[in-house]
């Protein structure tokens, strides 16, 4: 029997006139999204994690995405991986 994979996706659009940050927790990863850009966030987890809850917190300068146990979070901008903020 093949294990199913749960995939959740959402798009974050930076509609502000300034750079915004996306923080991925608990991995302590941070990415910068320029004004007018769209970032895709994908959460992959085994089907056993179906009870996992993805929490998103809006900040003044971006948002925090809190993953759950067993998930892996990917972020892309214009089809490529987002480079970490420095």
TATA-V919899 format. One record per backbone hydrogen bond with DSSP energy under -0.5 kcal/mol. NH is the residue of the N-H (numbers start at 0). CO is the residue of the C=O. If there is no record, write none. Layout:
nh/co
NH/CO
NH/CO
This chain:
nh/co
5/44
7/42
9/40
11/38
12/10
13/11
13/36
14/12
19/32
20/60
21/30
22/62
23/28
24/22
24/64
27/23
28/23
30/21
31/82
32/19
33/31
35/13
36/33
38/11
39/75
40/9
40/38
41/73
42/7
43/41
43/71
44/5
45/69
46/3
48/45
49/46
50/47
51/48
53/51
54/52
54/65
56/63
57/55
58/61
61/58
62/20
63/56
64/22
65/54
65/63
66/24
66/64
70/67
71/43
73/41
75/39
76/79
77/37
79/76
81/74
84/29
